[in-house]
Amino acid sequence: TDINITLGDIAEEEEDSTQLNWIVKLHHGGIENCRIGLNMPNDTMSADLSIGKLRLRKGEINLAEEKYGIEAFALSNTAVKYDAGFESRKDAPLNHLEFNNINLACSNIGYSPDSTKLDIDRFTIVQPGGIRITNTSASLFADKSHLDVKRFTVNSKNGSYINLHTQIPWNALLTDGIESLKADLAVGLNKKDFKALLTEQQFEALDIFDDNLLNSTFAVEGNMSFMDIDTIEISIPSIADLHAKGYAKNL
């Protein structure tokens, strides 16, 4: 199935503001071998989405209460292309992006005015000549009182990684907040993952660094009044190593 969408001038806003109070329930659904093309001639931008297979299980939309939920969502063998429309330039690689082999599996998806939740069981993506994400896992929950990231893990084929665990009461972000946030973060970067996002000259400028650009670990606990810095470790191979521990206090 091919669907092409062209967007031109902005349509006039309709005056009818009648609210729809529908409840839509979907037991299961799917799409296979579908391509969606988007063109915006006035802005020169175009995008292309090719879906190999998409599956949904137990979805519900409650327009009256603004609640949305899906028990399981899976996307496989999918590709995305984006073109800003400008004449191809070697010094502007971000004007032309392409991602292939996109595979995504999510569960426990929900949104309401009071809370949001999402579990990412698997996510992979390949940028030709650049980053290749081989593993992603996450469990997120947020409501009016706090954000809880039970896990957020990303790994690339070249060795880049992100591991995050945090609990953030929104009160801890206020200057007079009394609750405390806690965060543990580990980040590693390999320069090969950025090759397709940089010009040839920019990438060559990174030759002074090892392929493993950075390895770092952070662990903090506190709020905007007082933050205990349990761990700061930053390693840039062949350049520098930093180890620190202390605190930050708002005077």
Salt bridges, closest charged atoms under 4 A:
ASP2 OD1 - ARG35 NE 3.60
GLU32 OE2 - ARG55 NH2 2.48
ASP48 OD2 - ARG35 NH1 2.46
GLU65 OE1 - LYS67 NZ 3.26
GLU71 OE2 - ARG57 NE 2.76
GLU71 OE1 - LYS58 NZ 3.98
ASP83 OD2 - HIS96 ND1 2.96
ASP91 OD1 - ARG89 NE 2.90
ASP114 OD1 - LYS144 NZ 3.16
ASP143 OD1 - HIS146 ND1 3.08
ASP211 OD1 - LYS191 NZ 3.86
ASP211 OD2 - LYS192 NZ 3.63
